[in-house]
Amino acid sequence: MLSGIKIIDFTRYFPGPVATLRLAERGAEVIKIEDRAGDPARTMFDTINGEEGCVFRSQSRGKKSVVLDLKQKEDYQKVAELIADADVVIESFRPGVAKRLGIDYETMLRINPSLVYLSLSGFGQNTSISSLGGHDLNYMAYSGVLAQLTDEEGRPIKPKLALADLLGGVVSSEEILAGLVQRERTGKGVYLDVSITESMMALLGIHVSHYSVTGEEHGINDHGIAYSIYETKDGRYMTLGALEEKFWKNFCQGVDRMELLPWQGTAPEAGNPYYQEMVKVFKSKTFKEWAEFSRQVDCCLAPVLAVSELKEQQFVKERNFIEHKWGMDYVATHYRQGKSFLDFAAPYPKLGEHS
């Protein structure tokens, strides 16, 4: 889909590399510009036989690596030559740094007027907090999303997933694709300013509107005992999403608890006897039994799967969404009918391999 599109990638860590991976898997040529120390993600958390670890490998398949020092005149000229022939530039420096390095949009536009240029940052390029440092958890906090992820006592829970960073990458790839479409129509380049915090905040559109009308902070996803998470007999968990009456009726019939039918919308809280009955119902069967039940009874019931269980799921196998190659498992960024998403020549680029 993106064959022939050349992307110059100045990003590091998670968000930017997620964006360029999504584009690389669609056929774009991605050239990572790294300094002599390399992307810090190369050695994050763990290494494999003394080489790059899972974090870098999982996000870098299909990319190229060129080592250049932008502060050196000769290397800067090489970067300019690469950008002159590129379609896209993406950078994730702190606002103002790209300009100091001489690779900001205004400067590069003189070299390549049709350039799609994206700046990815925590808080945008022109806000009162643009210069602040930050990471995933900070962006989630500023966006309002973290306040929606709480325990039963209302305390925010630290997610075990870098939601803000990952979504920032997804939004960036979307923006780049839109920029390429605009360039195709107008022949002119475009500058894109993506804030990771704003990317997360956009998820709260319904919440913000709901609050402005009702004054309720957490009212969007509360649908009673028919829409909740329940513990099984063996300490695993199932999700029930029987919002529609037909699904709730199917569930009640399936567990032989038709007396629960009128109480679908009552609150899933300790003081509700119907909720307590639901708790007992779910603790009467094991996780495996409930998983089987979910496939036999059409009631929007689904098991809470662990990462270790994903690869063996039939629906994952049917679409080849997780594949094993180069000594580890990878997850696709999108579905490719009849094709492997790992049809690259190498698992990841060595530092400076394509300099």
JOVEN-V329719 format. One line per field, one symbol per residue. burial: + if it has 9 or more other C-alpha atoms within 8 Angstrom, else -. A space follows every 50 residues. Layout:
burial=???
This chain:
burial=----+++++++++++++++++++++++++++++++--+++++++--+--- -++++++-++++++++++++----++--++-+++-++++++++++--+-- +-++--+++-+++++++++++++++----+-----++-+++-++++---+ -----+-----++++++++++++-++--++-++----+++++++++++++ +--+--+--++-----------++++++-++++--++++++++---++++ +++---+--++--+-+++---+-+++-++-+++-+++--++--+--++++ +++------+-----++-+-+++------+----------------+++- +++--
